[in-house]
Amino acid sequence: MAIATKQPDSGDDEGGDDGIFAEINITPLTDVFLVMVVIFMVSALAQVEKVTKEQKADQAQEEAEKKSGLKLNLPDGKAQELDTTKESLIIEIPLQGQVVVGGKSMDDATLEKFLGLAYQRDKKTQVVIKADKGVSHGRVVNVMERAKANGLTQLAIGTASGG
């Protein structure tokens, strides 16, 4: 901010306005405000993109839940990508009810047959077990043991991302 003073002229002044007048230079202030606006716009855009990605991930998970009819509360964990070239068999274990494979509920005997058929189709089938957080450890181990008994030894535990 600068203050300018009026210098008295050499004698020919009629009005006698020899006082001080203030002049504020707002150019630097405007520059600062414009820089701040740009910074806020960029940070808001980055935040919107982050929220949009999270919403897309949530929508994809909700669509998968709608297809299977189950809502699983998966535990958090650091995910490791599966080999997408191999066939995968996804087994879902809800908190209550029967084990679900491909959207169909199965009792223990049907699950045994299904696992055997999966092994006959492809011996390197990956078994992904998605169990709700509240499911007892014994129930998950039971499903894993059934898969191993039928020759399916490549097992993975499904987790929620971000752990």
Buried (B, 14 or more C-beta within 10 A) or exposed (E): EEEEEEEEEEEEEEEEEEEEEEEEEEEEEEEEEEEEEEEEEEEEEEEEEEEEEEEEEEEEBEEBEEEBEBEBEBBEEEBEEEEEEEEBBBBBBBBEEBBBBEEEBBEEEBBBEBBBEBBEEEEEBBBBBBBBEEBEEEBBEBBBEBBBEBEBEBBBBBBBEEE
